[in-house]
Amino acid sequence: MADLDIARHLAEWGLRRFPDEDSYYAWQRQSLSGARLRLLQQTARARGEAEDSDQAFYDLAASPDVLPVLYSQRYGYYTVLGSAIADALAGARCVLDVGCGVGILTTWYATRFPDVTFVGIDRSLKSIEMARKFAQCHQLENTSFHHCEIPQHDIPGTFDAIVATQSLFQSESEPGLPSRSWTTFERDRDDRQQQALEERTGIGPRLDRLLKALVVSGKVVLFEKAVHPGRRVLFQRAMEARGCVPVAEPQLLTYSELGERVEDGPLYVVERSPASPVAAFREDVPQNLQESIETRLARIWSGQESGPPDESSLYENHSFAAQEVWRQLPDRVVLRQQTDEEADGRQRHIEYGRCAGKFFYLYWANTFDQRQIVIMDRERSALLENYYSEAIGEP
């Protein structure tokens, strides 16, 4: 029932669901003129280049003609996240939605919970104006919207629940905390490094401002782009330092974006020093070595799987699990390797070698959790050695 309700709500905003990119971009070209499309593309490319470039993008996105076209890309995001956060808001009486944008989800929550007061804040004045217009047209008397940028501005009021979705950790290119070395996913605890990153990314000052607006027994629902372990650990340690503890198991959310599977989050529900915490922040990285991977490798070692005629590999893995595959390579012999280390301790390791007697591999790892392994047969081993030479900068 909730899925049906949110589908109706998104339709009221003019949003549509598309199964793939082709159908979406065909509709985009029909809906927007060439001039508007070029302006949208230019504004999107400029994001991050200047202090006000992000705001210019979101101001344009709030235009009546652009809004449904642009935000339809995130239809799956709104459907999955909206339902998950609505469940987490049970029992709240006064809710702040930080970075509410044009109010798509804020007005959904207000519709779901007519007896709860909702306040949305955003730094884009055009987005706030659009949110107010929608709320007025749909007679949502339990919600209001305010132009506010944190941490620069004071938050209007206090709340027993605060929602922040992809609004605190805005530096998408920031990889977060590096691991101890290229051989592990574990992070040292360095208070100075943590504080410096909190200031640089803004998550520290923003969290401080939010928590000042939270009543003592209140909860915070957070959903940031923190799938990457370095970002996740940085964000979790920032919450820990402020006394925030999970009261529900943090969970990654999966949704479809124009036919592509997206894993996002995690979704956190935290309180400050709750009487009965039911979960804990985890810093480990799941390896997810599926049986299909092990079976595939066993077939390669036994010679049941031969190499393709082109330059394709016998096996490739670009996930965290590549590290465990590398460790378990049978009869591994390192032929060439190089580890580069920068002044701040960041490392990159590249290794070319032989395994299982007749196969060759290239392994790549760094302190920002990137792992990659490629395995080829003897006939094409020169390709891997060439890749190795290029990676280390040999002429």
C-alpha positions in Angstrom: 0.0 0.0 0.0 2.8 2.4 0.9 4.5 1.8 -2.5 1.3 2.6 -4.3 0.8 5.7 -2.2 4.4 7.0 -2.9 3.9 6.2 -6.6 0.8 8.5 -6.6 2.7 11.1 -4.7 5.6 11.1 -7.2 3.1 11.3 -10.1 1.7 14.5 -8.5 5.2 15.9 -8.8 5.3 14.9 -12.4 7.9 12.2 -11.9 7.9 9.1 -14.1 9.5 5.7 -13.8 11.8 4.5 -16.7 13.2 1.0 -17.2 16.4 2.1 -18.9 18.4 5.1 -20.0 17.2 5.0 -23.7 13.6 5.6 -22.8 14.4 8.2 -20.2 16.6 10.3 -22.5 14.1 10.1 -25.3 11.5 11.6 -23.0 14.0 14.2 -21.8 14.7 15.4 -25.3 10.9 15.6 -25.9 10.3 17.5 -22.7 13.1 20.1 -22.8 14.2 22.4 -25.6 17.7 22.1 -26.9 18.6 25.4 -25.2 17.3 24.2 -21.8 19.1 20.9 -22.1 22.4 22.7 -22.9 22.0 25.0 -20.0 21.2 22.1 -17.7 24.3 20.2 -18.9 26.5 23.3 -18.5 25.3 23.9 -15.0 25.7 20.2 -14.0 29.3 20.2 -15.3 30.1 23.4 -13.4 29.1 21.9 -10.0 32.0 22.0 -7.6 34.0 24.5 -9.6 32.8 27.5 -7.6 31.2 28.1 -4.2 27.8 28.9 -5.7 27.8 26.4 -8.6 26.0 23.7 -6.6 23.3 26.2 -5.6 22.9 27.4 -9.2 22.4 23.8 -10.3 19.7 23.2 -7.7 18.0 26.5 -8.4 17.7 25.5 -12.1 16.5 22.0 -11.1 13.6 23.6 -9.3 12.3 25.2 -12.5 8.8 23.8 -13.3 9.9 22.5 -16.7 13.2 21.0 -15.5 12.1 19.5 -12.1 10.1 16.5 -13.3 12.6 15.6 -16.0 15.7 15.8 -13.7 14.2 14.2 -10.6 12.6 11.3 -12.6 16.2 10.0 -12.8 15.9 9.3 -9.0 12.5 7.7 -9.1 13.8 4.5 -7.5 15.7 6.4 -4.9 12.6 8.3 -3.8 10.5 5.1 -3.7 12.9 3.0 -1.6 14.3 5.7 0.6 10.9 7.4 1.2 9.4 4.2 2.5 12.4 3.3 4.7 12.5 6.7 6.3 8.8 6.9 6.8 9.1 3.6 8.8 11.9 5.1 10.9 9.8 8.2 11.8 7.2 6.2 13.7 6.4 8.0 17.0 7.9 11.4 16.1 5.9 14.5 16.7 8.1 17.3 15.2 10.5 16.5 12.3 13.2 18.5 10.6 14.2 17.5 7.1 17.6 18.9 6.3 18.5 19.5 2.6 14.9 18.9 1.6 15.4 20.3 -1.9 12.1 20.9 -3.6 10.3 18.9 -0.9 9.5 15.7 -2.7 10.0 13.5 0.3 9.1 16.1 2.9 5.7 16.4 1.5 5.4 12.6 1.2 6.1 12.3 5.0 3.6 15.1 5.7 1.0 13.2 3.7 1.7 9.9 5.5 1.7 11.5 9.0 -0.9 14.3 9.0 -0.7 14.7 12.8 3.1 15.3 12.7 4.7 18.7 12.1 7.4 18.8 9.4 9.9 21.5 8.7 12.1 21.4 5.6 15.2 23.5 5.2 17.5 23.9 2.1 20.1 26.4 0.9 18.4 26.7 -2.5 15.8 29.5 -2.3 14.2 28.4 -5.6 13.8 24.9 -4.2 12.2 26.2 -1.1 9.8 28.3 -3.1 8.8 25.2 -5.2 8.3 23.2 -2.0 6.1 25.9 -0.5 4.0 26.1 -3.7 3.4 22.3 -3.7 2.5 22.2 0.0 0.0 25.1 -0.5 -1.6 23.6 -3.6 -2.1 20.3 -1.8 -3.2 21.9 1.5 -0.5 20.4 3.6 -0.9 22.4 6.7 1.5 20.3 8.8 4.6 21.3 6.9 6.6 24.5 6.4 9.8 25.3 4.4 12.7 27.7 5.2 15.7 29.0 3.3 18.6 27.9 5.6 22.2 26.7 5.0 23.9 24.8 7.8 26.2 25.4 9.6 26.1 29.1 8.7 22.5 29.7 9.7 20.6 28.9 12.9 18.0 26.1 12.6 14.4 27.3 13.3 13.2 25.4 16.4 13.9 22.1 18.2 12.8 18.7 17.0 12.4 15.1 18.3 13.4 13.7 15.0 15.8 15.0 12.3 16.2 13.6 8.8 19.2 14.3 6.7 19.5 12.6 3.3 22.7 13.2 1.2 23.1 16.7 2.6 25.8 16.4 5.3 28.6 14.6 3.4 28.4 16.8 0.2 32.0 16.3 -1.0 31.4 13.3 -3.3 35.0 13.1 -4.4 36.3 12.8 -0.9 37.5 9.2 -0.3 37.5 9.6 3.5 39.9 7.9 5.9 42.7 5.9 4.4 43.4 2.3 5.6 46.5 1.5 7.6 48.2 0.0 4.6 47.4 -1.5 1.2 47.1 -4.9 2.8 44.2 -4.2 5.0 40.8 -2.4 5.2 41.4 -1.4 8.9 41.8 2.2 9.9 44.0 3.6 12.7 42.4 6.0 15.1 44.0 9.4 14.5 42.0 12.2 16.2 43.9 15.0 14.3 43.3 13.3 11.0 39.6 12.7 11.8 39.1 16.3 12.9 40.8 17.7 9.8 38.6 15.6 7.5 35.5 16.6 9.4 36.3 20.2 8.9 37.3 19.8 5.2 34.2 17.9 4.3 31.9 19.9 6.6 30.3 16.9 8.2 31.6 17.9 11.7 30.2 21.5 11.8 26.9 20.3 10.2 26.4 17.5 12.7 27.1 19.9 15.5 24.5 22.3 14.2 21.9 19.5 13.8 22.4 18.1 17.3 21.8 21.5 18.9 18.3 21.4 17.4 17.6 17.9 18.7 15.8 17.3 22.0 17.5 15.1 24.5 15.5 12.0 23.7 15.3 12.6 20.0 16.6 10.5 17.1 18.4 11.3 13.9 17.8 9.5 10.6 20.8 9.8 8.2 21.3 8.6 4.7 24.6 9.8 3.1 26.8 8.6 0.2 28.9 6.4 2.5 29.1 3.0 0.8 32.8 3.4 0.4 34.5 2.2 3.6 36.7 5.3 4.0 33.7 7.6 3.9 31.6 5.3 6.0 34.2 5.0 8.8 34.8 8.8 8.8 31.1 9.5 9.1 30.5 6.9 11.8 33.4 8.1 13.9 32.1 11.6 13.6 28.8 10.4 15.0 30.5 8.4 17.7 32.5 11.4 18.9 29.2 13.2 19.4 27.6 10.5 21.5 25.4 9.1 18.7 24.6 5.4 18.8 22.6 3.3 16.4 19.2 2.2 17.7 18.6 0.1 14.6 20.9 -2.0 12.5 22.5 0.3 9.8 21.4 -0.9 6.4 22.4 -0.4 2.8 19.5 0.3 0.5 19.3 -1.0 -3.1 17.2 0.6 -5.8 17.1 0.9 -9.6 18.2 4.0 -11.4 17.3 3.9 -15.1 17.7 0.2 -15.1 21.0 0.2 -13.2 21.2 -1.4 -9.7 22.4 1.1 -7.1 23.6 0.2 -3.6 23.5 3.4 -1.4 23.7 4.5 2.2 23.8 3.1 4.8 20.6 4.3 6.4 21.3 5.2 10.1 18.9 5.7 12.9 20.8 7.1 15.9 20.2 8.6 19.3 22.6 10.3 21.7 23.5 7.9 24.5 20.2 5.8 24.3 19.3 3.7 27.3 19.1 0.5 25.2 21.3 0.6 22.0 20.4 -2.3 19.8 23.2 -2.0 17.2 26.8 -0.8 16.8 28.8 0.9 14.1 30.8 -1.7 12.2 34.0 -0.9 10.4 34.7 -4.2 8.7 34.4 -4.7 5.0 32.3 -7.7 3.8 34.2 -9.9 1.4 31.2 -11.6 -0.2 33.2 -14.4 -1.7 30.4 -16.2 -3.4 30.4 -19.8 -4.4 30.2 -18.8 -8.1 33.6 -17.1 -7.7 35.2 -20.1 -6.0 33.7 -22.4 -8.6 35.0 -20.3 -11.5 38.5 -20.2 -10.1 38.5 -23.9 -9.5 37.6 -24.4 -13.2 40.5 -22.2 -14.2 43.1 -24.0 -12.1 42.0 -27.4 -13.4 42.2 -26.2 -17.0 38.5 -26.7 -17.6 38.2 -23.1 -18.7 40.3 -21.9 -21.6 41.2 -18.4 -22.6 39.1 -16.5 -25.1 40.7 -15.7 -28.4 40.8 -11.9 -27.8 42.5 -9.9 -25.0 39.8 -10.7 -22.5 40.9 -12.1 -19.1 40.1 -15.5 -17.7 39.0 -13.9 -14.5 38.6 -10.3 -13.2 37.4 -8.9 -9.9 37.2 -5.2 -9.0 35.5 -5.6 -5.6 36.8 -5.9 -2.1 36.8 -9.7 -2.6 39.8 -9.3 -5.0 42.1 -9.1 -2.0 40.9 -12.5 -0.7 41.2 -14.0 -4.2 44.8 -12.7 -4.4 45.6 -14.2 -1.0 44.3 -17.6 -2.0 46.1 -17.8 -5.4 47.7 -21.3 -5.4 51.5 -21.4 -5.8 51.7 -17.6 -6.1 55.1 -16.4 -7.3 55.7 -12.6 -7.4 57.7 -11.7 -10.6 57.5 -7.9 -10.3 56.1 -5.5 -7.7 56.2 -1.9 -6.6 54.7 -0.1 -3.6 54.5 3.7 -3.8 54.0 5.7 -0.6 53.2 9.4 -0.3 54.3 11.8 2.5 50.9 11.4 4.2 51.2 7.6 4.3 48.9 6.8 1.4 50.1 3.7 -0.5 49.6 2.0 -3.9 50.7 -1.5 -4.6 51.0 -3.2 -8.0 52.1 -6.8 -8.4 52.6 -9.0 -11.4 53.1 -12.7 -10.9 52.5 -16.4 -11.7 50.0 -18.7 -10.0 48.9 -22.3 -10.3 52.0 -23.0 -12.4 50.7 -21.8 -15.7 48.6 -18.7 -15.1 49.6 -15.1 -14.6 48.0 -12.3 -12.6 48.0 -8.6 -12.0 47.0 -7.3 -8.6 46.4 -3.7 -7.7 45.6 -2.3 -4.2 45.7 1.0 -2.4 44.8 2.5 1.0 41.4 3.8 -0.2 40.0 0.3 -0.5 40.4 -0.1 -4.2 41.2 -3.7 -5.2 41.6 -5.3 -8.6 42.9 -8.7 -9.8 43.1 -9.9 -13.4 44.2 -13.5 -14.4 45.3 -14.6 -17.8 46.9 -17.7 -19.4 50.5 -17.9 -20.4 49.8 -17.0 -24.1 48.6 -13.5 -23.1 50.7 -12.9 -20.0 52.6 -10.2 -21.9 49.5 -8.1 -21.8 49.5 -8.1 -18.0 53.2 -7.3 -17.9 52.6 -4.4 -20.3 49.8 -3.1 -18.0 52.1 -3.4 -15.1 54.8 -1.4 -16.8 52.4 1.3 -17.8 51.0 1.5 -14.3 54.4 2.1 -12.7 55.3 4.6 -15.4 58.0 2.6 -17.2 58.8 4.0 -20.7 
